Amino acid sequence: MNRYWVLLWLAGLCEIGWVSGLKHASNAGEWILTAVGILLSFFGLIYATRVLPVGTAYAVFTGIGAAGTVLAESIFFNIHLDAGKLALVIVMVIGIAGLKMSTTTEKREVEK
């Protein structure tokens, strides 16, 4: 896995934070953290797509955010996670992993 995939994963993790922040932020500090999460996640996505295929990168990014948010809400905010929801998250993660594994990344030169 090259640094662009790692950056994309980190951006997806930031997405989990800001999506949860949109729902649960209750003071100025939490709103500032939410805004920082938005900036970091989209900067990471934009930077990673300079080299990675846009469609695959966006699918991985949103999948990490969606699956991670469902799991984080369940763990940190006691939102009920039933078997159906968990099964769908697992299917989504399998699909995203398959999409990533089937994508070849050509070495493109990034303009500076």
SEMI-84581 format. One record per residue: residue number from 1; residue in one letter; x, y, z of N, C-alpha, C in turn. Coordinates in Angstrom, 3 decimals, always signed. Atoms other than C-alpha are relative to their C-alpha. Example, Ala and Ser with C-alpha at 12.3 -4.5 7.8 and 13.67 -1.06 7.14 Angstrom:
SEMI-84581
{1,A,{+0.890,-1.190,+0.000},{+12.300,-4.500,+7.800},{+0.900,+1.200,+0.000}};
{2,S,{-0.820,-1.190,-0.060},{+13.670,-1.060,+7.140},{-0.770,+1.090,+0.730}};
end
This chain:
SEMI-84581
{1,M,{+0.862,-1.168,+0.000},{+0.000,+0.000,+0.000},{+0.910,+1.233,+0.000}};
{2,N,{-0.849,-1.187,+0.068},{+1.516,+3.286,-1.021},{-0.545,+1.133,+0.870}};
{3,R,{+0.360,-1.096,-0.906},{+1.347,+6.585,+0.814},{-1.332,+0.660,-0.354}};
{4,Y,{+1.271,-0.615,+0.386},{-1.663,+7.791,-1.181},{-1.181,-0.791,+0.559}};
{5,W,{+1.050,+0.811,-0.613},{-3.777,+4.862,+0.034},{-0.046,+0.245,+1.497}};
{6,V,{-0.044,-0.290,-1.438},{-2.619,+5.518,+3.604},{-0.650,+1.354,+0.273}};
{7,L,{+0.600,-1.318,-0.144},{-3.543,+9.177,+3.199},{-1.512,-0.068,-0.175}};
{8,L,{+1.436,+0.151,+0.223},{-6.951,+8.161,+1.855},{-0.675,-0.633,+1.212}};
{9,W,{+0.548,+0.626,-1.210},{-7.536,+5.903,+4.874},{-0.071,+1.007,+1.144}};
{10,L,{+0.015,-1.019,-1.043},{-6.588,+8.743,+7.221},{-1.098,+1.035,-0.252}};
{11,A,{+1.076,-0.928,+0.348},{-8.950,+11.066,+5.363},{-1.362,-0.603,+0.333}};
{12,G,{+1.247,+0.684,-0.345},{-11.717,+8.486,+5.773},{-0.239,-0.018,+1.505}};
{13,L,{+0.130,-0.035,-1.458},{-11.028,+8.335,+9.514},{-0.399,+1.394,+0.480}};
{14,C,{+0.414,-1.371,-0.330},{-11.289,+12.125,+9.682},{-1.471,+0.212,-0.333}};
{15,E,{+1.410,-0.128,+0.368},{-14.631,+11.814,+7.919},{-0.901,-0.554,+1.096}};
{16,I,{+0.786,+0.569,-1.105},{-15.911,+9.593,+10.725},{-0.158,+1.039,+1.106}};
{17,G,{+0.037,-1.012,-1.054},{-15.004,+12.322,+13.197},{-0.911,+1.167,-0.315}};
{18,W,{+0.807,-1.190,+0.277},{-16.619,+15.207,+11.389},{-1.471,-0.324,-0.204}};
{19,V,{+1.413,+0.364,+0.159},{-19.803,+13.332,+10.498},{-0.653,-0.140,+1.376}};
{20,S,{+0.525,+0.105,-1.361},{-20.278,+12.434,+14.160},{-0.068,+1.382,+0.655}};
{21,G,{-0.003,-1.356,-0.547},{-19.374,+16.012,+15.060},{-1.192,+0.821,-0.452}};
{22,L,{+1.165,-0.747,+0.478},{-22.173,+17.375,+12.896},{-1.235,-0.298,+0.842}};
{23,K,{+1.160,+0.380,-0.797},{-24.652,+15.468,+15.032},{+0.165,+0.345,+1.479}};
{24,H,{-0.175,-0.049,-1.443},{-23.099,+15.694,+18.479},{+0.718,+1.243,+0.524}};
{25,A,{-0.712,-1.189,-0.475},{-21.156,+18.995,+18.615},{-0.966,+0.919,+0.745}};
{26,S,{+0.896,-0.826,-0.808},{-22.561,+21.217,+21.338},{+0.654,+1.288,+0.500}};
{27,N,{-0.644,-1.249,-0.409},{-19.981,+23.954,+21.926},{+0.986,+0.425,-1.088}};
{28,A,{-0.870,-0.560,+1.045},{-17.556,+26.114,+19.955},{+1.216,-0.872,-0.268}};
{29,G,{-1.174,+0.852,+0.186},{-14.560,+23.827,+20.533},{-0.319,-1.238,-0.825}};
{30,E,{+0.397,+1.181,+0.768},{-16.418,+20.789,+19.214},{-0.314,+0.357,-1.448}};
{31,W,{+0.290,-0.427,+1.367},{-17.616,+22.753,+16.187},{+1.297,+0.305,-0.754}};
{32,I,{-1.296,-0.270,+0.640},{-14.036,+23.873,+15.490},{+0.669,-1.321,-0.388}};
{33,L,{-0.552,+1.319,+0.332},{-12.859,+20.231,+15.666},{-0.723,-0.626,-1.188}};
{34,T,{+0.775,+0.511,+1.134},{-15.656,+19.287,+13.286},{+0.457,+0.661,-1.299}};
{35,A,{-0.461,-0.718,+1.196},{-14.551,+21.976,+10.818},{+1.402,-0.441,-0.407}};
{36,V,{-1.352,+0.479,+0.297},{-10.920,+20.841,+11.089},{-0.066,-1.394,-0.621}};
{37,G,{+0.177,+1.333,+0.571},{-12.051,+17.272,+10.416},{-0.460,+0.056,-1.453}};
{38,I,{+0.461,-0.173,+1.379},{-13.892,+18.410,+7.292},{+1.163,+0.404,-0.904}};
{39,L,{-1.129,-0.480,+0.809},{-10.842,+20.271,+6.010},{+1.043,-1.095,-0.218}};
{40,L,{-1.004,+1.054,+0.128},{-8.429,+17.417,+6.728},{-0.480,-1.143,-0.890}};
{41,S,{+0.488,+1.127,+0.789},{-10.661,+14.760,+5.213},{-0.060,+0.346,-1.486}};
{42,F,{+0.090,-0.339,+1.419},{-11.304,+16.619,+1.972},{+1.357,+0.342,-0.601}};
{43,F,{-1.352,-0.230,+0.497},{-7.695,+17.782,+1.661},{+0.663,-1.340,-0.306}};
{44,G,{-0.580,+1.322,+0.225},{-6.595,+14.157,+2.037},{-0.583,-0.677,-1.219}};
{45,L,{+0.645,+0.592,+1.171},{-9.141,+12.969,-0.523},{+0.492,+0.658,-1.288}};
{46,I,{-0.427,-0.720,+1.201},{-8.196,+15.654,-3.041},{+1.453,-0.311,-0.335}};
{47,Y,{-1.415,+0.285,+0.232},{-4.471,+15.038,-2.592},{+0.194,-1.434,-0.495}};
{48,A,{-0.144,+1.408,+0.399},{-4.853,+11.247,-2.887},{-0.485,-0.231,-1.430}};
{49,T,{+0.524,+0.216,+1.348},{-6.896,+11.523,-6.086},{+0.884,+0.609,-1.081}};
{50,R,{-0.962,-0.462,+0.996},{-3.986,+13.251,-7.769},{+0.715,-1.197,-0.623}};
{51,V,{-0.687,+1.197,+0.475},{-2.538,+9.731,-8.138},{-0.962,-1.184,-0.134}};
{52,L,{+0.922,+1.136,+0.014},{-5.329,+7.248,-7.324},{-1.179,+0.272,-0.929}};
{53,P,{+1.204,-0.187,+0.820},{-8.325,+6.644,-9.608},{-1.116,+0.640,+0.835}};
{54,V,{+0.976,-0.781,-0.758},{-11.034,+9.086,-8.546},{-1.177,-0.853,+0.462}};
{55,G,{+1.166,+0.810,-0.363},{-13.940,+6.623,-8.592},{+0.282,-0.955,+1.142}};
{56,T,{-0.370,+0.947,-1.048},{-12.180,+4.013,-6.493},{+0.328,+0.732,+1.292}};
{57,A,{-0.379,-0.759,-1.189},{-10.720,+6.587,-4.107},{-1.236,+0.541,+0.714}};
{58,Y,{+1.202,-0.554,-0.620},{-14.101,+8.208,-3.531},{-0.843,-1.098,+0.640}};
{59,A,{+0.755,+1.118,-0.572},{-15.797,+4.838,-2.976},{+0.634,-0.468,+1.309}};
{60,V,{-0.693,+0.408,-1.222},{-13.153,+3.856,-0.420},{-0.196,+1.053,+1.092}};
{61,F,{+0.151,-1.108,-0.943},{-13.338,+7.274,+1.268},{-1.390,+0.013,+0.635}};
{62,T,{+1.360,-0.046,-0.535},{-17.117,+7.280,+1.619},{-0.360,-1.288,+0.735}};
{63,G,{+0.256,+1.267,-0.693},{-17.186,+3.609,+2.582},{+0.598,-0.017,+1.387}};
{64,I,{-0.636,-0.095,-1.321},{-14.726,+4.165,+5.417},{-0.838,+0.907,+0.894}};
{65,G,{+0.806,-0.935,-0.777},{-16.802,+7.124,+6.534},{-1.331,-0.593,+0.427}};
{66,A,{+1.314,+0.561,-0.316},{-20.133,+5.306,+6.352},{+0.098,-1.149,+1.002}};
{67,A,{-0.144,+1.149,-0.898},{-19.025,+2.039,+7.961},{+0.548,+0.443,+1.352}};
{68,G,{-0.591,-0.474,-1.245},{-16.889,+3.817,+10.526},{-0.963,+0.807,+0.847}};
{69,T,{+0.967,-0.802,-0.744},{-19.656,+6.226,+11.484},{-1.039,-0.894,+0.664}};
{70,V,{+0.972,+0.936,-0.589},{-22.155,+3.395,+12.024},{+0.610,-0.688,+1.217}};
{71,L,{-0.643,+0.698,-1.110},{-19.669,+1.524,+14.212},{+0.346,+0.956,+1.145}};
{72,A,{-0.351,-0.968,-1.037},{-18.458,+4.637,+16.071},{-1.232,+0.469,+0.777}};
{73,E,{+1.237,-0.405,-0.674},{-22.023,+5.747,+16.819},{-0.459,-1.084,+0.966}};
{74,S,{+0.393,+1.115,-0.855},{-22.728,+2.300,+18.225},{+0.900,-0.107,+1.224}};
{75,I,{-0.961,+0.153,-1.100},{-19.563,+2.200,+20.348},{-0.022,+1.197,+0.952}};
{76,F,{-0.180,-1.182,-0.840},{-19.346,+5.788,+21.599},{-1.293,+0.673,+0.447}};
{77,F,{+1.235,-0.708,-0.331},{-22.966,+6.981,+21.625},{-1.165,-0.942,+0.263}};
{78,N,{+1.004,+1.012,-0.357},{-24.835,+3.738,+22.422},{-1.197,-0.053,-0.947}};
{79,I,{+1.049,+0.154,+1.006},{-26.828,+3.722,+19.180},{-0.131,-1.502,-0.275}};
{80,H,{+0.237,+1.434,+0.174},{-28.421,+0.301,+18.679},{+0.528,-0.477,-1.360}};
{81,L,{-0.547,+0.612,+1.219},{-26.582,-1.865,+16.121},{-0.548,-1.410,-0.076}};
{82,D,{+0.598,+1.337,+0.107},{-28.727,-4.813,+15.091},{+0.738,-0.837,-1.038}};
{83,A,{-0.686,+0.940,+0.892},{-27.668,-7.852,+13.063},{-0.114,+0.423,-1.462}};
{84,G,{+0.183,-0.430,+1.384},{-29.107,-6.470,+9.810},{+0.931,+1.140,-0.373}};
{85,K,{-0.894,-1.136,+0.242},{-27.179,-3.213,+10.078},{+1.457,-0.456,-0.065}};
{86,L,{-1.371,+0.503,-0.027},{-23.973,-5.043,+10.971},{+0.309,-0.805,-1.257}};
{87,A,{-0.201,+0.787,+1.225},{-24.416,-7.453,+8.043},{+0.199,+0.911,-1.210}};
{88,L,{-0.129,-0.931,+1.120},{-24.855,-4.548,+5.625},{+1.330,+0.736,+0.032}};
{89,V,{-1.312,-0.638,-0.125},{-21.742,-2.818,+6.964},{+1.088,-0.973,-0.463}};
{90,I,{-0.983,+1.009,+0.419},{-19.784,-6.070,+6.468},{-0.004,-0.171,-1.509}};
{91,V,{+0.094,+0.118,+1.457},{-21.057,-6.410,+2.894},{+0.634,+1.216,-0.671}};
{92,M,{-0.585,-1.211,+0.564},{-20.083,-2.791,+2.216},{+1.524,-0.037,+0.088}};
{93,V,{-1.450,+0.074,-0.169},{-16.575,-3.322,+3.604},{+0.601,-1.024,-0.966}};
{94,I,{-0.480,+1.009,+0.956},{-16.148,-6.481,+1.490},{+0.008,+0.578,-1.418}};
{95,G,{+0.064,-0.614,+1.325},{-17.257,-4.572,-1.612},{+1.080,+1.040,-0.213}};
{96,I,{-1.034,-1.032,+0.109},{-14.894,-1.696,-0.927},{+1.379,-0.636,-0.097}};
{97,A,{-1.294,+0.696,+0.058},{-11.979,-4.064,-0.269},{+0.198,-0.628,-1.375}};
{98,G,{-0.088,+0.587,+1.335},{-12.745,-5.876,-3.527},{+0.281,+1.044,-1.066}};
{99,L,{-0.229,-1.084,+0.959},{-12.872,-2.612,-5.435},{+1.433,+0.490,+0.072}};
{100,K,{-1.382,-0.446,-0.163},{-9.537,-1.527,-3.995},{+0.978,-1.031,-0.546}};
{101,M,{-0.914,+1.054,+0.456},{-7.893,-4.901,-4.718},{-0.022,-0.165,-1.522}};
{102,S,{+0.090,+0.163,+1.445},{-9.112,-4.880,-8.313},{+0.482,+1.227,-0.761}};
{103,T,{-0.458,-1.234,+0.627},{-7.760,-1.384,-8.992},{+1.519,+0.018,-0.051}};
{104,T,{-1.447,-0.170,+0.125},{-4.284,-0.966,-10.369},{+0.294,+1.490,-0.024}};
{105,T,{-0.397,-1.396,-0.062},{-2.558,+2.288,-9.634},{+1.196,+0.197,-0.908}};
{106,E,{-1.107,-0.323,+0.898},{-0.484,+3.537,-12.512},{+0.796,+1.135,+0.623}};
{107,K,{-0.864,-1.060,-0.536},{+2.445,+5.679,-11.556},{-0.141,+1.221,-0.901}};
{108,R,{+0.125,-1.254,+0.745},{+1.474,+9.178,-12.694},{+0.861,+1.027,+0.672}};
{109,E,{-0.796,-1.072,-0.575},{+3.670,+12.136,-12.250},{-0.938,+1.105,+0.441}};
{110,V,{+0.834,-1.040,-0.563},{+2.066,+14.714,-10.030},{+0.637,+1.348,-0.290}};
{111,E,{-0.494,-1.345,+0.278},{+2.388,+18.311,-11.172},{+0.134,+0.766,+1.304}};
{112,K,{-0.195,-0.788,-1.237},{+3.758,+20.629,-8.527},{-0.172,+1.455,-0.282}};
end
